[in-house]
Amino acid sequence: TTTINIIDNGPGIPTEILDEIFVPFFTTRENGSGIGLSLSRQIIRLHGGNLKVISHQGIETIFSIEI
């Protein structure tokens, strides 16, 4: 298994929406389409991998791609 971590030290993802960010067409942006994370997860799964997220508010967000 290979893991790629993408780490962002921004404000984090609010806990109340963390479970929704991979839902198709879910967005918090005014002009967002809500397909980016959903499509990314789908592509990774089709290659036998997984895309996960861990977010600590005010500290960091980590997206992990496991293949």
VMD Tcl script that builds the backbone (N, CA, C; Angstrom):
set m [mol new atoms 201]
animate dup $m
set s [atomselect $m all]
$s set {name element resname resid chain x y z} {
  {N N THR 1 A 0.840 -1.189 0.000}
  {CA C THR 1 A 0.000 0.000 0.000}
  {C C THR 1 A 0.877 1.241 0.000}
  {N N THR 2 A 0.509 2.183 -0.824}
  {CA C THR 2 A 1.184 3.478 -0.876}
  {C C THR 2 A 0.198 4.544 -0.418}
  {N N THR 3 A 0.675 5.463 0.423}
  {CA C THR 3 A -0.177 6.542 0.922}
  {C C THR 3 A 0.425 7.884 0.532}
  {N N ILE 4 A -0.425 8.736 -0.005}
  {CA C ILE 4 A -0.040 10.114 -0.325}
  {C C ILE 4 A -0.886 11.018 0.548}
  {N N ASN 5 A -0.245 11.855 1.355}
  {CA C ASN 5 A -0.950 12.799 2.222}
  {C C ASN 5 A -0.823 14.207 1.671}
  {N N ILE 6 A -1.952 14.889 1.582}
  {CA C ILE 6 A -1.984 16.296 1.203}
  {C C ILE 6 A -2.417 17.054 2.452}
  {N N ILE 7 A -1.545 17.907 2.969}
  {CA C ILE 7 A -1.782 18.582 4.250}
  {C C ILE 7 A -1.943 20.080 4.020}
  {N N ASP 8 A -2.993 20.625 4.622}
  {CA C ASP 8 A -3.302 22.047 4.524}
  {C C ASP 8 A -3.369 22.596 5.946}
  {N N ASN 9 A -2.671 23.676 6.217}
  {CA C ASN 9 A -2.689 24.243 7.567}
  {C C ASN 9 A -3.674 25.399 7.694}
  {N N GLY 10 A -4.738 25.362 6.890}
  {CA C GLY 10 A -5.767 26.397 6.920}
  {C C GLY 10 A -6.720 26.226 8.087}
  {N N PRO 11 A -7.908 26.792 7.983}
  {CA C PRO 11 A -8.858 26.793 9.104}
  {C C PRO 11 A -9.502 25.436 9.381}
  {N N GLY 12 A -9.355 24.488 8.500}
  {CA C GLY 12 A -9.957 23.176 8.703}
  {C C GLY 12 A -11.372 23.115 8.158}
  {N N ILE 13 A -11.946 21.922 8.210}
  {CA C ILE 13 A -13.303 21.692 7.732}
  {C C ILE 13 A -14.196 21.539 8.951}
  {N N PRO 14 A -15.266 22.310 9.044}
  {CA C PRO 14 A -16.154 22.196 10.203}
  {C C PRO 14 A -16.674 20.763 10.384}
  {N N THR 15 A -16.669 20.305 11.606}
  {CA C THR 15 A -17.087 18.944 11.946}
  {C C THR 15 A -18.475 18.621 11.416}
  {N N GLU 16 A -19.387 19.584 11.461}
  {CA C GLU 16 A -20.766 19.323 11.054}
  {C C GLU 16 A -20.923 19.053 9.553}
  {N N ILE 17 A -19.930 19.401 8.728}
  {CA C ILE 17 A -20.037 19.104 7.296}
  {C C ILE 17 A -19.013 18.079 6.828}
  {N N LEU 18 A -18.161 17.619 7.715}
  {CA C LEU 18 A -17.095 16.692 7.339}
  {C C LEU 18 A -17.633 15.442 6.654}
  {N N ASP 19 A -18.752 14.907 7.098}
  {CA C ASP 19 A -19.329 13.703 6.502}
  {C C ASP 19 A -19.974 13.969 5.149}
  {N N GLU 20 A -20.162 15.217 4.792}
  {CA C GLU 20 A -20.863 15.560 3.549}
  {C C GLU 20 A -19.942 15.955 2.400}
  {N N ILE 21 A -18.667 16.180 2.658}
  {CA C ILE 21 A -17.802 16.755 1.630}
  {C C ILE 21 A -17.583 15.857 0.419}
  {N N PHE 22 A -17.830 14.553 0.557}
  {CA C PHE 22 A -17.681 13.638 -0.578}
  {C C PHE 22 A -19.009 13.355 -1.281}
  {N N VAL 23 A -20.097 13.954 -0.811}
  {CA C VAL 23 A -21.415 13.775 -1.426}
  {C C VAL 23 A -21.470 14.593 -2.715}
  {N N PRO 24 A -21.876 13.937 -3.835}
  {CA C PRO 24 A -21.951 14.688 -5.090}
  {C C PRO 24 A -22.836 15.933 -4.973}
  {N N PHE 25 A -22.356 17.019 -5.511}
  {CA C PHE 25 A -23.026 18.318 -5.593}
  {C C PHE 25 A -23.107 19.059 -4.256}
  {N N PHE 26 A -22.458 18.554 -3.208}
  {CA C PHE 26 A -22.387 19.304 -1.954}
  {C C PHE 26 A -21.272 20.332 -2.094}
  {N N THR 27 A -21.579 21.577 -1.784}
  {CA C THR 27 A -20.569 22.633 -1.852}
  {C C THR 27 A -20.843 23.684 -0.789}
  {N N THR 28 A -19.799 24.354 -0.379}
  {CA C THR 28 A -19.934 25.484 0.542}
  {C C THR 28 A -19.614 26.784 -0.176}
  {N N ARG 29 A -19.265 26.679 -1.448}
  {CA C ARG 29 A -18.898 27.856 -2.243}
  {C C ARG 29 A -20.081 28.345 -3.068}
  {N N GLU 30 A -20.169 29.626 -3.213}
  {CA C GLU 30 A -21.273 30.232 -3.955}
  {C C GLU 30 A -21.328 29.751 -5.403}
  {N N ASN 31 A -20.172 29.645 -6.035}
  {CA C ASN 31 A -20.128 29.218 -7.435}
  {C C ASN 31 A -19.566 27.811 -7.605}
  {N N GLY 32 A -19.550 27.038 -6.531}
  {CA C GLY 32 A -19.004 25.691 -6.606}
  {C C GLY 32 A -19.986 24.697 -7.208}
  {N N SER 33 A -19.440 23.649 -7.821}
  {CA C SER 33 A -20.297 22.621 -8.413}
  {C C SER 33 A -20.466 21.423 -7.484}
  {N N GLY 34 A -19.524 21.229 -6.563}
  {CA C GLY 34 A -19.634 20.132 -5.619}
  {C C GLY 34 A -19.301 18.768 -6.196}
  {N N ILE 35 A -18.535 18.746 -7.289}
  {CA C ILE 35 A -18.198 17.447 -7.860}
  {C C ILE 35 A -16.729 17.064 -7.675}
  {N N GLY 36 A -15.890 17.983 -7.261}
  {CA C GLY 36 A -14.448 17.740 -7.175}
  {C C GLY 36 A -14.055 16.596 -6.266}
  {N N LEU 37 A -14.423 16.649 -5.005}
  {CA C LEU 37 A -14.033 15.595 -4.069}
  {C C LEU 37 A -14.760 14.292 -4.350}
  {N N SER 38 A -16.019 14.386 -4.742}
  {CA C SER 38 A -16.788 13.194 -5.075}
  {C C SER 38 A -16.158 12.464 -6.265}
  {N N LEU 39 A -15.810 13.211 -7.300}
  {CA C LEU 39 A -15.194 12.630 -8.489}
  {C C LEU 39 A -13.802 12.077 -8.171}
  {N N SER 40 A -13.040 12.796 -7.373}
  {CA C SER 40 A -11.708 12.335 -6.980}
  {C C SER 40 A -11.786 11.005 -6.248}
  {N N ARG 41 A -12.702 10.904 -5.300}
  {CA C ARG 41 A -12.860 9.660 -4.534}
  {C C ARG 41 A -13.273 8.512 -5.461}
  {N N GLN 42 A -14.180 8.790 -6.393}
  {CA C GLN 42 A -14.644 7.771 -7.341}
  {C C GLN 42 A -13.490 7.251 -8.200}
  {N N ILE 43 A -12.685 8.151 -8.728}
  {CA C ILE 43 A -11.547 7.759 -9.568}
  {C C ILE 43 A -10.567 6.912 -8.765}
  {N N ILE 44 A -10.259 7.341 -7.556}
  {CA C ILE 44 A -9.319 6.600 -6.710}
  {C C ILE 44 A -9.872 5.218 -6.378}
  {N N ARG 45 A -11.161 5.128 -6.069}
  {CA C ARG 45 A -11.781 3.825 -5.773}
  {C C ARG 45 A -11.750 2.908 -6.990}
  {N N LEU 46 A -11.958 3.455 -8.188}
  {CA C LEU 46 A -11.910 2.648 -9.407}
  {C C LEU 46 A -10.520 2.060 -9.645}
  {N N HIS 47 A -9.508 2.668 -9.052}
  {CA C HIS 47 A -8.141 2.159 -9.139}
  {C C HIS 47 A -7.770 1.310 -7.919}
  {N N GLY 48 A -8.768 0.942 -7.129}
  {CA C GLY 48 A -8.533 0.072 -5.976}
  {C C GLY 48 A -8.040 0.783 -4.745}
  {N N GLY 49 A -8.175 2.090 -4.704}
  {CA C GLY 49 A -7.685 2.862 -3.567}
  {C C GLY 49 A -8.796 3.479 -2.754}
  {N N ASN 50 A -8.415 4.379 -1.876}
  {CA C ASN 50 A -9.368 5.061 -1.014}
  {C C ASN 50 A -8.883 6.493 -0.762}
  {N N LEU 51 A -9.833 7.389 -0.593}
  {CA C LEU 51 A -9.547 8.789 -0.265}
  {C C LEU 51 A -10.228 9.107 1.052}
  {N N LYS 52 A -9.431 9.514 2.043}
  {CA C LYS 52 A -9.960 9.831 3.371}
  {C C LYS 52 A -9.553 11.237 3.765}
  {N N VAL 53 A -10.262 11.773 4.754}
  {CA C VAL 53 A -9.931 13.106 5.253}
  {C C VAL 53 A -9.975 13.107 6.778}
  {N N ILE 54 A -9.044 13.837 7.363}
  {CA C ILE 54 A -9.032 14.116 8.799}
  {C C ILE 54 A -8.820 15.618 8.918}
  {N N SER 55 A -9.670 16.285 9.699}
  {CA C SER 55 A -9.537 17.726 9.838}
  {C C SER 55 A -9.589 18.121 11.302}
  {N N HIS 56 A -8.632 18.934 11.697}
  {CA C HIS 56 A -8.568 19.485 13.048}
  {C C HIS 56 A -8.746 20.991 12.913}
  {N N GLN 57 A -9.889 21.495 13.346}
  {CA C GLN 57 A -10.227 22.917 13.178}
  {C C GLN 57 A -9.122 23.817 13.713}
  {N N GLY 58 A -8.719 24.768 12.885}
  {CA C GLY 58 A -7.707 25.749 13.257}
  {C C GLY 58 A -6.289 25.222 13.229}
  {N N ILE 59 A -6.116 23.947 12.878}
  {CA C ILE 59 A -4.768 23.370 12.874}
  {C C ILE 59 A -4.380 22.883 11.480}
  {N N GLU 60 A -5.112 21.857 10.985}
  {CA C GLU 60 A -4.779 21.297 9.686}
  {C C GLU 60 A -5.883 20.377 9.170}
  {N N THR 61 A -5.828 20.133 7.876}
  {CA C THR 61 A -6.673 19.139 7.224}
  {C C THR 61 A -5.744 18.238 6.426}
  {N N ILE 62 A -5.965 16.931 6.530}
  {CA C ILE 62 A -5.135 15.963 5.812}
  {C C ILE 62 A -6.035 15.100 4.937}
  {N N PHE 63 A -5.799 15.132 3.640}
  {CA C PHE 63 A -6.443 14.214 2.706}
  {C C PHE 63 A -5.432 13.109 2.421}
  {N N SER 64 A -5.838 11.859 2.604}
  {CA C SER 64 A -4.957 10.718 2.380}
  {C C SER 64 A -5.476 9.882 1.221}
  {N N ILE 65 A -4.604 9.656 0.269}
  {CA C ILE 65 A -4.894 8.768 -0.850}
  {C C ILE 65 A -4.126 7.494 -0.592}
  {N N GLU 66 A -4.845 6.387 -0.474}
  {CA C GLU 66 A -4.229 5.077 -0.256}
  {C C GLU 66 A -4.467 4.219 -1.502}
  {N N ILE 67 A -3.380 3.751 -2.089}
  {CA C ILE 67 A -3.484 2.919 -3.296}
  {C C ILE 67 A -2.687 1.659 -3.057}
}
mol reanalyze $m
mol bondsrecalc $m
mol representation Tube
mol addrep $m
